[in-house]
Amino acid sequence: MNKPTSGEQDTPRLARMHIAETPLRANLRAALMALALWVLLSAVYAWYMPLTDLSLQVGEPSPRDIKAPRSISYISDAATQAARLRAVAQVEDVYDGPNSDILQERVRLLDALGSMIAEIRSDETLQPTDQVDALMDLPQLALSASHAEALRDVSEENLETVLTEAQRLLQSAMWQEIRPHEIGQARRGAGAQVSLDLEGMPRELAIAMARAMIVPNSRLDQAATELAREEALQNVEPIYRHIREGESLLREGEIVSLEALEAIQALDMLDAQTDWQRIVSQSLILLLLIVTVSVYVLRTHPLLIYRPRRLALFLATLLLVGASARWAIPGHTLMPYLFPAAAAAMLIAVLLDVQMGIVTALVTAVLVGLSAPSSVELVVYVLLGSLMGALVLSHLDQLGAFVRAAVYVALANVVVIVGFRLATQVYDPVGLLQLGMSALASAAIATSLTFIAYTFAGRVFGITTSLQLLELARPTHPLFRQVLLNAPGTYHHSIVISNMAERAAEEIGADGLLARVGSYYHDIGKTLRPYFFAENQAEGENPHDKLDPRTSADIVIAHTTDGIALAKKHKLPKGVASFIPEHHGTTRVTYFYRRALAESDGEPVEESDFCYPGPKPQTRETAIVMLADSIEATVRATGPGTQDEIERTIRQIINDRLISGQLDECDLTLRDLDVIREAFGGVLKGIFHPRIKYPEKQRRRAKNGSAGGN
């Protein structure tokens, strides 16, 4: 295996081995997807193109200074409507005046109540307390207990005086116009007109009875009121506004008012005229951007074009960030700083790799720059925040990384804002606080969106995420627990393999978590017939002794197909399930093949019947597990007595796998293999301590280990 140089490890040749697809077809599909991205982005930027580069909304700041291109006089609907509203507000409600019928009705009611009071006072069948209760229950009067007692005890002469004075106060008050909203004032005024001849409780009784009888005697005349308002509207003349050429209509940052927007519309400055020059220029910039990114992908990540779903994820992310930036940024002050642009780079970094995340950060900054021309600050703001988020999430080993990413992105955002504000020497505490809060909110929103997308995008686009791996790494996972319960020897073997594979993967820059979890599940097929594998057999018991070599080989080889079936049943991610067939590649079950040759009596033996179906390892992680699996089984079976023997065993098996071509379809380099060898040695030397050899026992263990296969 030749050692590829940096940037050439993922070659098109390797891609053809990974996926049965011609380079022409894959390149054509990738080119069509890139072309579709360019067309869609160009359409988005043309659709959201501000008319004559002017997009205004009432209540939002003006993006630039705006002056009248010519003189004009026009009827200001806004000013005219405001004048009409003021005229209508000045029209008072029209009432129909005091109604004498209402006064007469209240006088008659008061007379009737006087007769009822007299009857209650003269009723000897009622106890004094019952008389008080009856007086309190009189309609309209609503007398208090103290007034009812006073009314019961007052003399006949004083009662007549009270009723007469109450009637006089009622008539005096209701000869005046009393509107519904003036009833309180009219009742309070009744007390000021009481006769000076009355004193004490009779005075209070007269006032209380008169106030209870006073009601509104003037009603709103709705028709007359509407007529008066209509006349006021008709009397308002249209208001003309005169604009002179060069007059300033809005200044940059000034809040757009309805009157200013009306003047700009009257000058036809918002007419739907397509700015073809700007559309063509932005389309060319977008084309150059997409071509540059395509060349980068072909040179550094050629396998991406053979993985259409991953490529679709990358392109869809760019389209989404471009469209949302074009919609949210132009014509706003705080929205550009609140826009969660960093989410795109973080999502690509965590689902694909950090290099593609960095590219996404650069592309995002350019797209934002096209949406906010002449804003260097915003481009730097988006670029540094996105880069910071992508770098922090480049190694996602726990969910706490999302919190760290939010903190670092927020810090980058705030530093950029403060840095640019210090450079301008303009300090607006309120504005700076608003921008700072927007920067913090942007980081929080971007990280939240990344986490939400991360939880489902991996499954949608066929990417094994760290979140899925962390879930599978739990010892309580049903499938992993099944290995422990049904095949404890295999479980221990998988744990040792996982330690070896994780350490080696981390040393060469591969995915250590994926290697560990893949090691946990690479032998799950053995749980169906665990006793046919050496690590699960009792001492001296080997069921293969009673079987012919071909049957034994079939049983051993079947643990990969059984494992694939279990992986599908338990819905293991594709990235984890690939360890099951690839950790043996197309190697041969050597022990049973040799037995078959020995027992064949000269009959031909098909070597293919004793080989695993493959495929060979397609990734560095599955290749590492293949090497770890073979080395651990051999070391466990032979029990080397010294560290040098362990080292020789590791080197021999790695050379065997390299020479036999099992590592041809993955991108491990010779330098990687040296690092892996050293990592394996460090782990195994700590597990398999040197010990005294017992020849007979050693041969028996070697025989069982070879018979069981791993």
Sequence and secondary structure as in RCSB ss.txt:
>XXXX:A:sequence
MNKPTSGEQDTPRLARMHIAETPLRANLRAALMALALWVLLSAVYAWYMPLTDLSLQVGEPSPRDIKAPRSISYI
SDAATQAARLRAVAQVEDVYDGPNSDILQERVRLLDALGSMIAEIRSDETLQPTDQVDALMDLPQLALSASHAEA
LRDVSEENLETVLTEAQRLLQSAMWQEIRPHEIGQARRGAGAQVSLDLEGMPRELAIAMARAMIVPNSRLDQAAT
ELAREEALQNVEPIYRHIREGESLLREGEIVSLEALEAIQALDMLDAQTDWQRIVSQSLILLLLIVTVSVYVLRT
HPLLIYRPRRLALFLATLLLVGASARWAIPGHTLMPYLFPAAAAAMLIAVLLDVQMGIVTALVTAVLVGLSAPSS
VELVVYVLLGSLMGALVLSHLDQLGAFVRAAVYVALANVVVIVGFRLATQVYDPVGLLQLGMSALASAAIATSLT
FIAYTFAGRVFGITTSLQLLELARPTHPLFRQVLLNAPGTYHHSIVISNMAERAAEEIGADGLLARVGSYYHDIG
KTLRPYFFAENQAEGENPHDKLDPRTSADIVIAHTTDGIALAKKHKLPKGVASFIPEHHGTTRVTYFYRRALAES
DGEPVEESDFCYPGPKPQTRETAIVMLADSIEATVRATGPGTQDEIERTIRQIINDRLISGQLDECDLTLRDLDV
IREAFGGVLKGIFHPRIKYPEKQRRRAKNGSAGGN
>XXXX:A:secstr
     TT SS HHHHHHHSS  HHHHHHHHHHHHHHHHHHHHHHHHHT  GGG    TTSB SS EE SS EEEE
 HHHHHHHHHHHHHH    B    HHHHHHHHHHHHHHHHHHHHHHH TTS HHHHHHHHHT TTT   HHHHHH
HHHS HHHHHHHHHHHHHHHHHHHTS   GGGHHHHHHHHGGG  TT  HHHHHHHHHHHHHH      B HHHH
HHHHHHHHHT    EEEE TT EEE TT B  HHHHHHHHHTTTT     HHHHHHHHHHHHHHHHHHHHHHHHH
 GGGGG HHHHHHHHHHHHHHHHHHHHHSTT SSHHHHS THHHHHHHHHHT HHHHHHHHHHHHHHHHHHSTT 
HHHHHHHHHHHHHHHHHTTS  STHHHHHHHHHHHHHHHHHHHHHHHHHT   HHHHHHHHHHHHHHHHHHHHHH
HHHHHHHHHHTT   HHHHHHHTSTT HHHHHHHHH HHHHHHHHHHHHHHHHHHHHHTS HHHHHHHHHHTTGG
GGSSGGGSGGGS TT  GGGGS HHHHHHHHHHHHHHHHHHHHHTT  HHHHTHHHHTTTT B HHHHHHHHHTS
TT    GGGGB       SHHHHHHHHHHHHHHHHHHH  SSHHHHHHHHHHHHHHHHHTTTTTTS   HHHHHH
HHHHHHHHHHHHS      HHHHHHHHHHHHHH  
